[in-house]
Structures are given as structure tokens and as C-alpha cells.
Amino acid sequence: MLTETKTYIGSDATTIVAATQPPSTQVSRHYLSRLARFLAVLVQFALIAVVIDYWELESQLLTRLMWLAFGGFVIHHLLPLRFRLPFFAMLSLVAVITGAGHFGPNVGIAWLTGKITMTGFLYHLFPGLTLIGIGLGLIGLCHLPIRFAARVGLVAVAGAALAFLRAHSQWFPDVTEMWVILGSMFMFRLMSYLYDLKHRTAPFSLSRAISYFFLLPNVCFPLFPVVDYKTFCSTYYNEDWPRVYQTGLKWMFRGVIQLLLYRAIYQYAPLDVSKLSSALDVAGCMLGMYLLYLRISGTFHLIVGLLHMFGFNLPETHHLYLLASSFTDFWRRINIYWKDFVMKLFFYPTHFALRKMGTLWAMSVATLATFLATWLLHSWQWFWIRGKPLFNWKDFSFWMILGVLVLVTAIYEMTRVRKRTLRPSRVTLRQRLILGLQTAGVFSLMCVLWAYWSCQTWAEFQALIDAASRPTVREVMIVLGTLLLICVCGMVWGWSGRETSEGRSTPATRGPFSFWPSAGAVLVGALCLLVAPSVATRTIPSIQSIVAQLHGDVLNAHDVALQRRGYYEELDIARMDNLQWNRMPEGWGKGLKVFYRQRSDFILREITPFLEALPSGRTAWECATASMLQSSHRIPIG
């Protein structure tokens, strides 16, 4: 009786307060709440930009882009909705111009103060403007008022001409980097755009096309997720902005964590095959090679999270791919955008064209054709980024082996008899245990397959297998303990629905959104990344060298000697060029001292304007050139 009275009084009191509250108070609380959320978003965004700068993630260009995006985000949010997309398109073009030509604030200040001429100023604008001109020309070809097949033919001819120029990029040394960005923007997205243009599955306009192709973060990342045009348009502010922005901040922070984990694995995992001496070293090497993919996963989270800050509520690019319970599940979870891209352009058309052969045969042929296309498109990507195609037996066999494994598991899932029930049954402990064992098995096989893909030669992979042929009992127990941990993680977190793993979740299937707990987690995590290194080094001075190695993007001991990489690391040309030139060969500094002299202003140094005659009869320029040529054979080639 007492409980009922309290409940009634409390409910009644709440009703009276709500009824007597003036409308102006409700409106003011609503706006204050949204203002507080917006300020919280600003603080988180700024902290993530500071963290990226502090840990020197990727390159200095990314830091400049983050601050450009931060300022653009504030303006973008305050604009009326109809002006936001055109503003994002303009901001993306500004990022292309400043990024492709390394047009920083120092260049603008130098031009305004007369330190550089108009020609020097325009020199920094030329690569970006050239890229924009070529890109707008390709977009224009897609919308010519002629038959669609003729438009596709013209785009193909233009692509072939551009590919020819890319193969001979040494003819245009002033715009060499431009070709990499151009290929990253158009080599795959143009296919998706033409497909949706043919089927009219999304609206089209100039601002949408510019925003789609010249995506803001693309200038910093040659390896970029293949964003689908239809999804790009349909997800623009399709939910309330606090959820969209906070999801983006959470994903950006997750990307930062994964990039830092990649650095730790890259520096300390036993990746040198020639120095492996035990089966445990081999297991660590295979695990390290597989986990190096965290670099791609981290950058993709960072990219899509940044796009969320401008209203593009895109799905996640990776979903717990390390906990996949089958090879089809792995294919659904890793690089989801790529999977959707090849399924849309290759699998479904092939499957529907062969459906008269029967479902099983049509699926088999379509799956193998899809993985064959994946191999060819990866070679196409390699060409645009590295300047030459990649055709070798190792890459072809990797994709075909993975395709066969996916096909076998897909056929098993399709032919397996399932018990039909009217209501969803609860997941039992036995089902979770089976799922965990499957997760551990797939994880083990993927480590082996990824190591096969990452090894430079078959002899290197064979040496890896030979080193693991005589394990001790202790090493076996350690490996089994690690697999047991993977099994437990699969039991707890590996049970994921198909919609979630494919990025197709809807507001109805997602859980309730809590803004402040998520904001607090990102805020505390970012502050920890800024404060923890200083506290740790003062508390434990012996770890200063470890923190220093993680603080910058430096080569590990093995790559300093050989500069070898796997597929994705080889495509990271911006990082490799920076690391190679930071490691000067012996005698290089002597030549630089002759070529350059120091200045006291912001330019720091300039080319020496005269040549001294040496007693040997050779000029200083000739001596310096000879010194560098003698040591140039020691410059590592990636």
C-alpha cells in the first residue's frame, strides 16, 4: 500500500511539473542541451587533432588537414542545411589544392611579404589545380548528353590516356604526386558512380559529384575506402547530428588507437624471417604480419569518422574482423566497402546472368569471378600508386586460395539444413563454444595465409615453416593459450548479426544512443594519450626509448636494413619516401653543405649561388656530385 502511494504521488507530481512548465523554459533547455553537446563535440575534435599532431601519426599533411577540417566543421555546422554540401565540396577542393602542392601557411605568408615571386606562388597551386581540372573533365564525360555506352567508352579512352601518362610520370616531374591522388580518387569511385548513374539509384548534382570524388581526407591517404555513391548520398544527415558527429569522433579515436597499436607491433614483433630461431618466434612473426593490417583498419576508421563530422553517416569499414568465425564471415567483416563494391559490380551481375545454370553453379562461378576481379583491381590500384602493375604468382594464388575458402564455406552455409522456429532461440553455451573454436581456427589459418602473402619469396615462406617444425612443449602451450584467448573473445564478442557485420544496421536494430558516456570515453581516452607518455617516462625512466620509438613514424630494425614490406605497406609511398630521405647515406651531408648555405630567416637555407674552384681543378659542385653518387648505391629501394 505504501509503495503504491509513493508511486502515485511521484507520477502525479511529475505530471503537474510538466504541465505547469512554461513553453519558453522547455525551448531554452532544448537549445542549451544541444549547445552543450556541440561544445563537447568541438572539444573532442580538437583533442583528437592534438593527439594526431602529438604522436606524429601519418604525416604533417594530416595534421594540417585535421585543423582545416576542424575550422571547416564549425562553419559547416552553423550553415543552413541547403548550403552545407556545397561548402563541403569547396572545402574539399581547398584541401586538394593545399595538399597536392604542399601549399602551407608559410607559402602564403612568403608571397604576401614578397619573399617569393608570383611564379613561385603559382608553382604550389599547379598540381592541385591540374588534378581538379582532370577530375572535373572526367565528371563531365559521365554527364555528356549522348548514349550511356558512348559515355562509358569516352571515360575508358580518357582513363587509358591518363594511365599512359601515369606510367610515364617522369615526363612531368612537377606533378608526380598528383597522379597518386588522382588514381586514389577516381580509379574505383568512377566505376561506382557510372553504375549508379546508369540505374539512377541516387540524385546527381555538381556539388554531390565534387564532394564524392574530391573527398576531404583523400589527399592524405592514397589507400582510401571505396565509398559507394548511393550510400554516400542516402546517409547524408539521415539521423540527428549529435549521433552522427559522436559516432565519427568515436571512430576517429578508434582509428588513432589502432594506428598506435600498429606502431607497437611493427617495432617489436619478430618480423625478420632470417632471425627466427624457434616455433614461438614463427608464431609471433605470423601474428605480427597479420596484425600489421591494423594500419589499414585504423586509417579507414579515421577517414570515415572525419566524414561523419560533415554529416555523412556512412557505415563502418571493418567490424571485428579478427573474430570472424568462418571465411565468409571474414569476407563480410574485413574492408566492408570493398566487399560491397565487388559484389555490386561483379558478383550480382554474374550470378543473375548464370542463374539458369542453377543456384549452386551460379554462385560458384560468380564467387571465383569476383575474387579474380579483386586480384586484377588490386594490381590496378598498385599501378596508380606505385607507377607499375603488379602481376605475380603470389598475389594471384593468395586471392584464389581465399576465394576458394570463401566459396567452400558459402556452399556449406547454403546447403546446411537449419531448424526453423517461430521465434528466435537463445544462444546456448554449446553454440558459443562452437563459435569460439571456429573463431580460433579461422584466426590461425588467416595468420598462415597472410604470412604467405607477406613473404617476399616462396623460399622465405618455406624458411618460416621450417623454423616452426620443431616446437617444444612450452612453445605449444603458449600458442594454445593464445588460441584459447581468441576462443573466449569469439564466444563473448564474435556473435554478430549479418546486418551489423555488413554495415547495414538500421536505427531499429541498433542499441539506444547515449551521447555523454561516449563523449566522456573519447575525452578521457584522448587526454590519457596526451598525458600518459610524460607520466610513464618520469615514473619509469627506462621506457623512454620505447616511448620515443612509438612517438614517431620510424622504421624498425629489419626494415632499416632491407626496407621490405607486404602488399599494403608497399603502397604507403608517402611514408616510405619520407623515411628513406630521413635516412641519409654516408657522405650525403658533405654534398648538401656545398650545395646549400644557411639563412637566418624563415626560409632556413638556400642554394649556394657560386662555385669555387678546388686545387684539383674540379668545381665544388662536381666534387659534391661525385661524393653523393659514390654513396647513392646505398640508398634503400622500397
N, C-alpha and C positions, 0 to 999 in steps of 0.2 A: 504494500500500500504506500509506503514511504517512497519507494523507488518510482512508482507511477506518478506521485505528486510532484516529485522533483523534475521528472521528465516533462510533465505537462507545463510546469511553471517555466522551465528553461525554454521550451519551444514557444510558448506564448510570449515570453519576454523578447525572444529573437524576432518574432513577427511584429511586435509593437515597435521595436527599434527600427526595423527595415521600413515599416510603414510611415514612421514619423520623420525619417531621414530626408532632408531636402534634396531635390534632384541635383542642385549645384554641387553639393558635397560629394555625391556619387561620381559626378563627372570629374571633379578635381582629383579625387582619389584614383580614378582610372588613368588620368593623364600623368599623375605623379608616379604611379606604378610603372607605366610604360617609359617614362623618363628615367627612372631608376634602372630599369632593365637596359635601356640604351647606353647609359653611362657605364654600367657593368660590362657591356659588350665592348665599349671603347677601351676600357682598362685592360681587358683580356687581350684584345687585338694588339694593343701597344706592347704588352708584356711579351707576347709571342714574337713580335718583331724584334724586341730587345734580346730575347733568348737566341733567336737565329743569328743576330749580329754577334752576341757574346761567344757562342760556340763556333762561329765561323762556318755555318752549315752551307754547303754547296759553294757559292761564290759571292763576291762582293756585289755582283749584279743582283742577286736575290735580295740582299739587304736593301738596296736602293728600291727595288720593286716593291718590297713589303711596305716601305714608308710611302711610296707613291700610292699604293693600294689603300693604305690607311687614310691618307688625305682624301683620296677619291671616294672611299666608303662613306665618309662623313657627308660629303656633298651629295652623293648618290642617294643616301637615305633621306635627306631633307628635301630632295626634289619631288615634285608631283610624280605619280606613277607613270604617266604617259611620257615623261621626259627622261626616265631612268635608263631605259635601254639605249637610246641614242647617246646619252652621256657615257655609258659603259663602252659603247663602240668607239667613241672619241678617246676615252682613256686608254683603251687597248691599243689604238693607233699611236698614241703618245709613247706607250711602253715599247712598242716595236721600234719607233724612231730612236728613242734613247738607248734601248738595249742593243739593237743591231749595230749601231755606230759608236757604242761606248760614249754616248753623249751625256756626261755627268754635269753637275753644277759647276765644276771647275772650268769646263769648256765655255759655258755661257758667261761666266764672270770674266774669263780671259778675253773673250770677244768684246764684252761691254767696256772693259778697261783698255782696249787697244793692244793687248798682249799678243793676240793672233789676228790674222787678216780675215777678211770675209771668205776668201778661198779656203782657209783652214777650217773656218766655222762650217762651211757647207760640206767640207770633206767628211765631217762626222755625221751629217744628215743624209749623205748619199746612200749608204747601204740600206737604211730603214725606208727611205722614200722609194728606192728601187724595189724592195720587197713588197711594199704596199702597192706600187704600180703593177707589178706582175700579178699579185693576188687579185686586185680588182679586175684585171683583164681576164683571169680565169673565171671569176664570178660572172663577168659579163658574157662570156661564152656560154655559160649554163643557161642564160636567160634570153638568148637571141630568138627573135620571132621566126624560127624555122622549125622543121620537124625535129623531134627529140633525138632520133637516131643520128641526124646530121650534127646536132649539138654535141652528142657524145663523141662522134668522130673528130670534131674540131678540138674538143678537150683532149682527146687521145693524141692528136698530132701535136698540140701545144705541149703536152706532157712529155712526149718523146723529144721534142726540141729542147725543152728545159733539162731533161735527163742527159742529153748530149752535152749541153753547156756545163752541167754539174760534173760530168766525167772529165771535162777539160777546164775545171775551175781555176787552174793556174794561169789561164788567159786573162782572168780578171782578179788580180791579187787584192784589189781594194775592197772587194765584196765577197771574199772567200767564206766568211762566217755566215753571210746572208743565205747561202744555199742550204745550210743545215737547218736553219729556222724555217725557210720556205718549205722544205720537204716535210718537216715535222708538222707543219700546219695543214698541208694540202694532200700529202700522199695517200692518206686513208680517209680523211674527212670529206674529201671531194667525192669519193665513191658513195658514202652515206648520204651526202647532200643530193647527188643526182638520183639516187634511188627514191628518196622521199619527194623529190621534185617530180619524178615520173608518176608516182602514185598519189601525189597531192595529199600526203598524210599530215602536213603541218603548214601553218601560214608562212608566207615568204615576204620579206621586205629588205631594203638595203641595210637598215640598222641591224636586223637579225642576222643577215649574211656576214656583215663585218664583225659583229660580236662573236659569231660562231667560228669563223676561220681565224681571226686575229685574237684569240682568247688571251686575256691579260697575262696569265703566268707562262704562256708558251715560249716567250722569248728567253726564259731562263732554263727551260727543260726540253732538250731535244727528244728525250723519251717522254711521251705525253699520252695520257689515256685517250682512246678513240671514243670521243663523246658522240653519241647518236644525236642527229639533228632533231628528230621528232621528240626525243626525251628532253633535249635542250630547250625546246620551245614550250613543251607542256608542263615543265616543272618550274617555270619562272613565277615566283611568288605564288605558288599554288597552296601555300599554308601561311599562317600568321608569321610575321617577321621574327619575333623572338625565338621561335623554334628553329627557323631556317638558319638564323645567324648563330645561335648557340650550338647547333649541330655542326656547323662549319668550324667554329672555334674548337670544339671537341676533337674533330678530325684533324685539324691542323696540329693541335697538341699531340695527338696520337702519332702523326707523321714525324714530329720532332723526336719523340721518344724512339721510334723505330730507326730513324737515322742515327741517333746516338748509339743504339744497340748495334747497328751495323758497324759503326766505327770500332766498338769494343771487340766484336767478333773478327773483324778484318785485321785488327792489330795483334790479337792474342790467340786466335785459333791456329792450330798447326796445319797451315795450308801448303807448306812446302813438301811436295811428294818425295823429293830426293832425301829428305831428312827424317822420314818416318821409320821408326825402329820397332814398333810393337803394334799389335792389333788395336790397342786402345788409341794410339796415335791415328791409325787409319779411321777409326770410328769418329774421332774428333775432327779429322780432315773432311770426311764426307758430310758430317753435320754442319761444319763451318761453311763448306761450299754451298749447301742448300740454304742456310740462313743468310748468306750474302744477298739473297733476293729481298731481304728487308729494305735494302736501298730503294728498289723499285716500289715496293709497297708503301714505304714512307713518303717518297716524293709524290706518289699518286694521292695519298691522303692529304698531303699539304696542298696540292693543286686543287682538288675538288673542294676541300674545305675553304680555300680562298674564293672559289667561285660562289660558294654559299653566301659569302659576305655581300655579294651583289645580287642576291635573290634567286640564284639558280639552285633549286632544291634537288640536286642530282643524287642518284643512289650511290651507295658506297662502291668502291672499286674492288675491294678484297674483303672477304668475310671468313675469318678463322680458317684460312686455307691449310694451315699446319695441322688442323684437327679433322681433315677430311676422312670419311670412313670408307670411301671407295674411289675408284679413279674417275667415275662420272661425277661424284660429289666434288672431287678435287677440281675437275674441269669447270664445274658450276661456281666454285668459290674463288679461284685464283684469277686475277685480271678479268673481272666480270665484263667489263666494257669490250674487251677483245672477243670474248666468247660470244657476246650478243652480236657483235659486228660480223663475225664469220658465219654465225648461224643465220643471220638475216640475209646476207648476200650470197651464201654458198649452200648451206645445209638445207634450208627450207625450199629454195627453188629446185635443187637436185632431187630432194625427196619427193616433192609433188610431181616432178616430171617423170619419175620412175615408180610412182605408186601402183601402176598396173602390174608391176613385177611381184607385188606382194609387200607387206609392211616390213618384214624382216630384211629382204633383199634391198629394198629402197633405203632403209635406214643404214644398212651396212655400207652400201656404195656412197651414200651421202656423207657418212662419217669419215670414211677414208679420203673422199674428195675434199672435205673441209680441212683435214689435217695436212693434206698435200698443199692446199691453198695457204694454210698457215705457214708452212715452210717457205713457199715462194714469196709470200708477203714479208716475212722476216728478212729474207735476202734483199727484197726491195727496200726495206727500212735501213738495212745495213748500207746499201748503196748510197742513199741520200745523206746519211750521217757520216759515213767513212769515205765515200767517194768511189767505191768499187763494190761490185756484188759479192755475195758470199755463197758459194756453191761447193760444199764438201760433203763427204760421206757421213761425217759425224753428226752434222746438224740434220741431214735428211733422215738418218737412222733414228735419231732421238725423237723427232716428231712422228715418224711412222710407228715406232715402238709405243709411244704414248697414245697414238690414235688406236692402235690395236687393243691396248689395255682398256681404253675408254669404251671401245666397241664391245669387247667381251663382257664387261660389267653392265653395259646398257642392255645387251641381249639377255643377260641373266635377270636383270630387273624387269624386263618386259615379259619374259616367259615364266617368271616365278608366280606360282599360284598364291594369291593373297586371300585371307579370310575377310569376308565382307561383314560389316556390322553397321547397325543403325546409328550408333553413337560412337565417338572416338574413345578407344580404350586407353586406360592409364598405362604409362610406360613402366614396365616391371624392372626389377633389379637384374633379372636374367637378360632382358633386352639391352639394358645399359652396359652390362658386362660384355656382351657380344659386340656392341658398338665400340666400346673401348679397345677390345682386342683388334677389331678391324682398323681402328684409327692407328694403333701402334704398327700394324702390318703395312698399311699404306704409307705411313711416315718412313718406315725403314726402306721400303722399295723406292720411294721417291728420293731419299738420300743417295742411294746407289745410282739411280738413273741420272740424277742431277750431277753427281760426281763424274759420271761417264761423259756428260755433255760439257762439263767444265774443263776436263783434262785436255791438254793440247794435242796429245797423240794417243794412239792405241797402246804404245809401249808404256806411256806414263800411267794409264789406267791399269794396265796389267801389273805394273810395279806396285800400284796401290792394292790390288787384290792379293799379290804375293806377300806383301807385308802383313796382311791380315790372316794368313794361312796357318799361323801357329799361335793361337791365343792361349793365355794362361787362365787358370780358374778365376783369379782375381779380376782380370780384364773382362771375362764373360759375365761375372756377377755385376760389375759396374755397368756394362752395356744393358743387361737385363733390368737393372734398377732404373736406368734412364727410360727404357721402353715401358716399364711399369708406371712411371710418372706420366708418360704420354697417354697410356691407357686410362689412368684416373682422370686426366684432363679431358679426354674424349668422352668419358662417362658423364662428366659434370657439364661441360660446355659444348660438346660436339653434337648434341641433338638440336639440329636447326632445321626449320621448315624450308621447303623448296623456294617459297616466295622470298624469304629473308636472304637466303644464300645467293639468289639471283638479282637481288636489289629491286624486287618488285613488291615490296611490302606497301600496304595501304594504311591510312590512319586508323582504320578499324582493327587491323592485325597488330599494330604497334602498341606498346605499353603507354601508360599515361606519361605526359611530358612534365618534368619538374625542372624549371629554369634555374632556380637558385642553387640547388645541390650541384648541378652540372657546372654552373659558373664558379661556385666555390672550389670545386675539384680542379678546374683548369687554372684558377687563380693561385691556389696553393701549390699546384704542381709547377707552374712557371716560376714562382718565387723560389721554390726549392732548387730548381735547375740553375738559378742565378746565385743563390747564397751557398748551397751545399759545397761546391768546389773549394771556396775560400775557407769554410769551416773545417772541411775534411783535411786540407793541406796544413792548416795550423794545428789541428789536433794530432794528425799523423804525418809528420814531415816526410816520411819515407815514400809516400804515394804521390809526391809532387811530379815525378817523371811520368807516372801513369796518367794523371790528370792533364799534364801537358800534351801527351800523345793524343788524348781524346779531345783536347780543346781545339786542335786544328786538323785540317784535312791533309794528312801526310801519308806517305807510302809506308807499308810495313817492311820488315827486313828482307823478305823474299822478293817483293816487287821492286825494291830498290836495286836488287841485283839483276832481275830478269824482266821486270815490267810485263808480266803475263797476266791475263785476265780471262774470265769467262765471257759468254756472249754479251750480257748486258753491261758488264764493266768495260768491255772494249768499245761499246757505243757511247760511253761517257767521255767524249772527246774534250769537252771544256775542262773537266777536272784533270785529265791526263796531260793536256798541253800545259796547264798551269803547274802541275807537279814536275813535269820534265824540265821546264825552264827555270823552276826554282832550284833544281839540282844541276848546277853548272859544272862542266867537266874541268879537269885540271888545265890551267893556262888560259881559261876564258877571261878571267878578271883582268889579266895583263892587257889583253886586247881592248877591253872596254875602257880601261884607263887612258889608252891612246886615242880611242875614237871619241870619248866624251870628256867633258870637264864639268865640274860642279858649279852651281849658281846659288846665290843667296836668296832668290825669290821663290815663288810657289812652283815654278817650272822644275826646280831642283837641279837639272842638268841639261846640257846642250851639246850638239856635235862640235867638235873642235874645228874651227874654220881655217886651219892652216896645216901644212905638212912639213915636218922637219927632216932635213937630210941627215942621215946617220953616217958614221965613218965607213961603214961597209958599202956605201953607195946606194943603199935601198932607203926608201922613204919610211917614215913611221907607219903609214897606212899599210905598206907592203909587209912590214915586219909583223904588225898586229894581225893581218890577214893570214899570214903563214903560221903564226902561233895558234890561231883558232882552228885552222884547217888541220894542223897536226893532231889536235885533240878532238876534232869533231867526230872521229870514228868511235869515240866512247860515249856519244850521246845515245841514250836508250831509245829504241823504236818500239812504240806500243803495238 
